[in-house]
Amino acid sequence: MKKSICLTLVTFLLGVPSIFAQTATDLWVINTKGKGGKLELLTESARTLTDRPQYDNQPNFINEYQLAFSAADENGNHDIIVYNFESDKFTNFSKTSDRNEFSPSITDCGMYIAALVMEEDKKQRIWLYPTSFEPAELLYDDIEPVGYYDWYDNKAAMFILGEPTKLIYARGRNDLIEIDSMIDRTVKKRPNTSEITYISQPVNGKAGIIKSYDIENGNREVYLAGVLGSKDFIWLDKNHLMMASGNEIFIRKYNSSEWKSLGEISSGTHENITRMAYSADLNVLVVTMNRK
């Protein structure tokens, strides 16, 4: 196994089933104006970025004008696709027949697009795909099955499948921090901080609670309840979060008790917004919606 130039390798072992359920999904683009708490959605601008009966999902901006996402072909094989907003072109960043790639993101050092890979033997691990198009490298060879992840200091905070689910941070070789358990699927670094934020599994029909763990000092925070029924949130900036319910999108300041509606996406063909990606540079929000 090659050692990544910018990331530390550790070893760990778990074993549980896959989380990647197949649903027909498309990506939609909505123009925005304003920033932070003054953000507005121009809902009348909402349009499809993809429109296929396959899986187009898990969008993530990798720079100021390119979006990476996971897409399935007609045979059910998943690759990383990159869409360029400047050229309006799609490019296959990966094209593999022996594995399926999900949840692409750019590493802190900018040298790799990382992805969760379901390998031939059904292991789910993080692989690194060099932006120079050299061969992919396995990151943590014995940490699996990974469901979701994000980065801090060139190391990954990872949602690990199991009973219960766990959130761990790979501080170094054989040096794992177990942050929490019984968490849901969203793991996000809070911008311009050393905090890893996540959402707890809902209990008794209530909304999951958004929580934080500071990697540097070990402090924990509770950022109140999420939107009922939603498993996905993003940070727009250091202070503002976004979630969705059905076709409606909400914003909230991290220390506020109230979610404010930014509007609803009207569609006769798609419903139920899940994953989202926001670019302040392009003034666009990209969301995943299920095909009806």
N, C-alpha and C positions, 0 to 999 in steps of 0.2 A: 504493500500500500504506500502511495506517495504521501508525504507530509505536506500539508498546505503551507504556502509561504506566509500567510497572514493569520492562520487560525491554529489553535492548539488542539491536539488530538487527545481523547481520553478513552477509557474502556469501561463498558457497563453492559449488562445483559438483562433483558426482559423478554417476554414472549406472550403476545395476545393477538386477537384477530384484527383485520383491517377496518378502517373507518371510512374508506372512500366509497360512498354510495353513488350510484349513477343516476343522475337526473338530467333531463334536457334543459339546459340553461343557456342564456345569452347575456352578453354585456351591453349595457346601455350607457350613453354619455349624456350628462346634463351640464349645461353651462352655468357658471356661478358669477357673482360679483360681490365685492366686499371681502373682508377677511375676518377671521376670528368670530367674535360674537356678533359682528355686523354682516356675516355671510348671508347672502340670499341665493336661493335656487331659482334659476330661470326655467321653471318647469315646462313652459311651452317649447323650450329648445330640446327636450328629451328625445333621443333618437337611438336606434339600434346601432351598435358597433359591429356585432356579429348577429347573424340570423340564420341558424342552421338547426336541424333536429338533433344535433349531438351536444356534447358537454363543452361549453366555453365558460370558464369560471376562475376564481381565485386571482383577481387582477392585483397588480402591484406595480407602481411606478418605479423604474430603475434609474431614471434621471429626469431632467426637466421636460423631456418631450417623448420619452419612450415608455410604453406600458408592456409588462410581461404578464402572461396568463397561461393557464393549463387548458389544452384543447384536445378533444378526442377525435380521431378520424373515423371513417365508416366501419373500421374493423374493431373499434373500441380501444385502440392504442392511444395513450396520452403523451403529448409532447409539449415543450415550452414554445410558445409563440410570442414574438415581439411585434407590437404595433407602433409605428412611428407617426406621431400626430403631425409632424411637419410635412412628410412625404405622402401620408395617407396610404402606407404600405404595410402589409403583414409579412413577417419573415419567420421561417422555422429556425429557431435557435438550436433546438435539438430535434433529431429525427432518429429514434431508436425503436427497434422491434423487440428487444429483449427485456424491456423495462417500461414503466409508466412514470412520468414526472408530474408532480403536483406542487402547488404553493411556491412558485418561484419568487425570489427576492434577491436584491443586491446585497452583497456582504459589505461590512463597514469599510473595508479597504478598497472596494470598488473593482477588484480584480476578478470576481466570480459572480455568476448568477447561481445562487443555491436553489435546490429543489428537494422536496421529499420524493423519494424514489421507491416505488414498489418493485422489488427485484423479482427475478424468475422464481426464487424460492419463497416469495411472499414476504420477505423481510422488508421493513419500512425504515429507511435510514436517510440521513441528509447527505447528498452528493453536491460537489462543487463543479460547476461548468465554467471554465475560464472564458472570459470575454474575448480572449485571443483565439478562441475556437480550438484550443488544444484538448487532449482527452480529459474526460471528467475524472475527478478524484473523490474517493469516499472520505467523508470527514471523520465522524466518530464511529469506528468500526463495530463496536459492541453496544452502542446505545440504540436500542430499538425495542418496540415499535414506536417511532415518533409520529405524532399526529399533526402538530402545528408547532410553530417556533417563531422567534424573533431574535435580534442581535443586540448585544451590548459589549463594547470593548473587544470586538472581533471574536466573541464567543457566543454560543447559542443558549437561549432559554427555551426549554422544550416541554411541550405537552406530551406525556408518555401514557399510552393506552394501558389499561389494566383495571383491576377492581380493588381499590378505587383508581381513578385517573390521578396522575401526579404532574406537578410542574417542577422541573429541575433546571439548574443553571450549571453549565460545565465551566467551572472556574479554572481547572487545570487537570492534568492527568491524575486519575484516581482522586479527584477533589471536586465532588459534586455537592452543590447546595440543594437540598430539597425544600422548595419554597412553600408548597401547599399541596393539598390533595382535594379530591372531589371538585375539580374545576371543569369548566366548559371549554369550548374549542378556541376562543380568542386569546392570543398572547401577543401583546404589543408593548414595545418600549415607549415610554412617554418622552416626547421630543425634548431635547436639551436638558435631560436629567439622567440620572443613573437608575431610574425606576423601571421595573418590569411590571406591567399591569395586566390583569386577567379578570375573568368573570367566573364567579362560583356557579355550580350547578343549582338550578332553581329548586326550591323546597316548598311543598304544599301549594303548588300552583302560583307561587309568587315569582316576581322577577329575580333573576340572578343579581348578585351584588358585585360591583366592580371594585377590585382591590389592587393594592400596589405593594411591591417589595423593593426596597432600595438596595441594590447590589453593593454599594460602597459602604453604607453604614448599618445595614440590616433593619432599618426602620420600616414599619408597616403602616399603611393607611387604608381606610375604607372610603371609597368615593361614591357611596350611596347606591341606590338600586338602578339597574338598567331598565330598558324598555321591556315591558311584559311580552314574553314570547320570543324575544330576540336573543341570539347567541353571538352576534357579531357587533363589534364597535371599532371605530378608528379614532385617532387623535388628529384633529385639524391643525393644531399647534400645541404648545405646552399647556394651554388652559382649557381647550374646548374639545368635547367629545361629540361623536355623531353615531346614531343608531337608526334602525328602521323597523317598522312594523307594518306588515302588508305592503302596500305601495306608498306608504307615508314615511317621510324622513324627518328626524328630530335632531336638535342640537342642545347641548347643555354645557355650562361652565362646570368644571370639575368639582367645585365646592358649592354648587347650587343644588337645591332640592327639586327643581322643576325642569322637565324637558320641554322645549319649545318646538312646535311643528314648523318646518320649513316648507311644507307643501307636499302634495301627492302627485305621483307619476300616473297619468291616465293612459291606460293601454287596454285594448280589446284582445290582445294576444299574449300578454305576459303579466305575471303577478308575483308577489312575495319577494321583496328585496332582501338579499342576504349580505354577501360580502361587498365591500366598498373600497375604493381607492381615490384619494384626492390629490390634485396637483394645484398648489397655490400659484405656480408659475404659469400654467396654462389656463387657470380659472375654470377647471372642469372637475366634475365628480363622475367617476365610473362606478356603476353598480351591476351586480349580478341579479337577474330575474329569472324565475321559472317560466317555461313555456306552458301555456294553458292546454 
